[in-house]
């Protein structure tokens, strides 16, 4: 790790955590109504109502993404000697750079 001063790119982190997932979840509700048939002395289907709702509940996905970012920050925080990184610390740092979740503070000042 170099002596480069890095900062977290809060816009990219927020976009990563709350980004739009690929699909909506579906909920289907089926309601059957029966009536009593006196001739056969049994209940027979009368009507059926099918209701499908597309839901935008991404709580689980957002929680996983948040936990992953929190774990990455914890890994970076555990670096004792910036000149000697473990493989996990190195992968974490490279991942955060590659996905632009951290950036060089000097680049921020030039923008």
N, C-alpha and C positions, 0 to 999 in steps of 0.2 A: 504494500500500500504506500502510495506516495504521500507527500506532505500537502497534497491538494486539499484546500478547504471545501468540503462538500456541504450542501444543504438539501433538505427534503423538498421535493417539488410537490407542494400541497395540492395544487390543481390536478396533477397527474395521479397522485395517490387517491384523491377523492373520486376521480373518474374511474380508477381501477376498482375501488371498493363498491361504488354505487353504479357501475356501468350497466348498460342494458344487456340483459341476458338474451339468449337466442330464442327462447320459446316462452309462451304463456302457459300456465298450468290450467288444466280443465277440471271442472267439477260437473258431474252429471247427476241429476236427481230424477228418478222415475217414480211416478205415483200411479198405482193401479186402483181403480174403483170397481167394486163387485156389487152385484145385486143378487137377491135370493130368487131362484127359479122354483116356483111352486110345483111345476110339472115334474122336474127331475129331483126336486127337494135338495138342491145343492146351490152353492154360490157359483156364479158364472161371471167372467170378466165383463164389465160394462164399458169403461173408458180407461184410456192410458194417456198420461201426460208425461212428456219427456222434456226436461229443462236442462240446457247446457249453458254453463257460465264460464267465461275465460277470465281468469284471475291473474292479477299482477302481484303476486306475493313472492318476493325474492329474499325474504328475511334470512333463510338458511344460507343461500349463496352469498349474500352480503356479509353475513357473520363469518363465514369461512374466509372470505377475502380480507376482512378486517383482522381476524386472528393471524393470518399469514403475514400481513404487514407488521403487526405487533411483534410477531416472532422474529422477523427480519431485524427490526429495531433492537430487540433484545440481543440478538447475535452481534450486531455492530457494537452495542454497548459493552459487550463482554471482551472486546479487543483490548488487551493490555499493552502490547507492543505493536505499533502500526507497521513495523518493519518485518514482523514475523506473524503471518496469518495462518490459521488452520485451514484445511481444505473447505470446511463449511463456511468459515468467515469469508474466504476468498470467493466462493460461489455466490454467497449472499451479496457481497459487494458488487460483483460482476452482474448479477441479475438486476439489482436495483439500478445500476448504470444503464444496462441494456434496455430496460423498460422505462428509462428516464424518470424513475421515481426519486432519484437523487441527481444532483448536478453540481458542477463546479461553481462555486460562488462567484468566481471571476467572470464566468459566462453570464450569470444573472446580472452583474453590474454593467456589462456591455450591451445588454438588451434595452 
